[in-house]
Amino acid sequence: MRTQTKTTLLFLLPFLIVLSLFGGFVYFSFLNYSHNDFFRLLEIRAITAGKIELDNNPTANIKEIKELRDQFFEKLPQEKDYFFPLEEVEKFHDESETLGLPISFFENVIKNGKSDFKKNNVFYKGIIYNSTKGKYIIVASAENYYELHHSAYLKRTLFISIIAAFIISALISLYFSKYIFKPLRKITERVNQISSENLHLRLDAGSKNDELNDLAVTFNTMLDRIETSFETQNNFISNASHELRTPLTAIIGEADVILSKSRSQEEYEEAIKIMLVEAEKLESKTRALLFLAQTGFNGKIQKFDKIRLDQLLMDVKETLEKINQKNKICLDMSLLPENPNMIKVNGNEQLLHLAFSNIINNGCKYSDNQPVSVALGASNNSVFVVIKDTGIGIPESELKFIYDPFFRASNTKSYEGFGIGLPLTRNIIRMHLGEIEVKSIQNQGTTVQINIPMYKF
Amino acid sequence: MKKTILLQTDFTIESLNVLKTALAQSNHDDNFDIILLHGVHLSDSIRDLLFFSKQKIINQLVSEEFEQACFVIKNKYASKINSIRKDIFTGFTQSAFNSYTDANQIDAIYLPANFQWNFNKQKSFDLIPFMNKSKLPIQQIGWQTATNIPEKGKVAELFFNGVPSHS
């Protein structure tokens, strides 16, 4: 079932229930009221009849009362009065049989002084009347005119009005559900149009601040991300093939030249050395690429352990100083928390080692071996590592591209590198649910702030 | 020794240098209750005063970074710090300030020697005149201000600020 129909029904069903309850209540309370009213009417009739028929009071003007009754009392359909002297008959078997009334009716009259009974629209009211001739039971009966006509009319009116209200509300709810789901249908149509060829298309998000607008905006941001990653992917492939081809071309060219004619031993050696250097470059590039691919979100499970970040940073410092004697790395532990448990994170040691050595090595490289400070601290739920160098920095306009694979800032031409380190590091930090923030001022230095959630026991 | 110290703050990371230095220079057995105080003009609107909440005002002023930086300091000097509290002062008079310091049993005030406070003039005001006039001992703390650093406003600013921190 479509949501639109569902909403319509959901809207209508409670409405219908409420409406019928309302109608039923009105009908039955009216009926009850009209019954009570009619019984009261019969009681008055019975008393009047008693006065006329039984009281032979010469002082009372019976003729006048009779006239009054005939003049003002409307004749009820099948109106009848019965009189039974109370002393003479103790049991009312015969009477109840002739009138078709249950014996309990008479018993109630004797006990309570009055009683009501209703049989097939004929209403009976019995009372005890103290006349001059003695005690009598007077039974007045008549057909209920109101019951017959008014209630039927009321029933019809209520039924018709309920149906009318139902139809009107059905139309309104249909219109509303259509109105509500119109933007949704529009979004669906629009999203269906978007494929990999026209990823630049966006949904129209109005300026209104409602849920459907939020949905459109969410779709748009998702499309933004998809488009960016799509482009990055495309760029990555072209860049990677270009990067890999450069050393390969060099090797092939060198080999071609050297094989064109016979050469001396030295020349061969030199050519092979060049080829070796190029092949090594190729090798390091492919290895970096492999790492980048491995650390991307590919669903592979890496082994995570409890790691103390200060030890890890010391390891990184040692390794980097071994690689290049000129590297100067100052570990600044002045804000190290007193509780050593606060610098433990849940992570993979190789990957974190790689990430930190990338950042610190960048710092050393781009600051021409000036000292690089590495500081460690902890807040209540994350561990902060701050790496600060006083190197060439990154131009502000290029800061947003630094995580693109193979991107290199415009001021790094004289430095070696191929732009895989930072994206790789970011992948690793993201895998550890951390954040990396790079702030830089050109020609002054760069500060990298990394925070990783603390290991919780 | 248990001490309650008062510092003015403008909720920038750099202003925390006073605290960092004060803690670094303190004795081993000191135990501090720290109050970071900020002078705030109260609104004149009755509606604002009706729904006045100190915590709400503080939350508006304090950034996530500042909060984190406070935690970093607190973890570093975990055994010296009993509590760090951020508070606002809304009085106008010297006697209001004096009763504030009395009520909070302040033992000393720490002030930066040369620091450009970064106040929003519309909402906040400088408490230093009040502090200077109060009878409490005042410690001046200086450090090299680097105005143009890449990590301005980040937690990282706390780590390298030329403040020597021993102990």
Chai-1 contact restraints between the chains, C-beta under 6 A:
chainA,res_idxA,chainB,res_idxB,connection_type,confidence,min_distance_angstrom,max_distance_angstrom,comment,restraint_id
A,S334,B,S165,contact,1.0,0.0,6.0,A-B,restraint_1
A,L335,B,V72,contact,1.0,0.0,6.0,A-B,restraint_2
A,L335,B,K76,contact,1.0,0.0,6.0,A-B,restraint_3
A,P337,B,N75,contact,1.0,0.0,6.0,A-B,restraint_4
A,P337,B,K76,contact,1.0,0.0,6.0,A-B,restraint_5
A,E338,B,A78,contact,1.0,0.0,6.0,A-B,restraint_6
A,E338,B,S79,contact,1.0,0.0,6.0,A-B,restraint_7
A,M342,B,N75,contact,1.0,0.0,6.0,A-B,restraint_8
A,S373,B,F160,contact,1.0,0.0,6.0,A-B,restraint_9
A,A375,B,F159,contact,1.0,0.0,6.0,A-B,restraint_10
A,G377,B,V72,contact,1.0,0.0,6.0,A-B,restraint_11
A,A378,B,N75,contact,1.0,0.0,6.0,A-B,restraint_12
A,S379,B,Q68,contact,1.0,0.0,6.0,A-B,restraint_13
A,S379,B,F71,contact,1.0,0.0,6.0,A-B,restraint_14
A,S379,B,V72,contact,1.0,0.0,6.0,A-B,restraint_15
A,N380,B,F71,contact,1.0,0.0,6.0,A-B,restraint_16
A,F384,B,V155,contact,1.0,0.0,6.0,A-B,restraint_17
A,V386,B,A156,contact,1.0,0.0,6.0,A-B,restraint_18
A,V386,B,F159,contact,1.0,0.0,6.0,A-B,restraint_19
A,K388,B,F160,contact,1.0,0.0,6.0,A-B,restraint_20
A,K439,B,P150,contact,1.0,0.0,6.0,A-B,restraint_21
A,K439,B,E151,contact,1.0,0.0,6.0,A-B,restraint_22
A,S440,B,P150,contact,1.0,0.0,6.0,A-B,restraint_23
A,I441,B,P150,contact,1.0,0.0,6.0,A-B,restraint_24
A,G445,B,P150,contact,1.0,0.0,6.0,A-B,restraint_25
A,T447,B,P150,contact,1.0,0.0,6.0,A-B,restraint_26
A,T447,B,E151,contact,1.0,0.0,6.0,A-B,restraint_27
A,T447,B,A156,contact,1.0,0.0,6.0,A-B,restraint_28
A,Q449,B,K154,contact,1.0,0.0,6.0,A-B,restraint_29
A,Q449,B,A156,contact,1.0,0.0,6.0,A-B,restraint_30
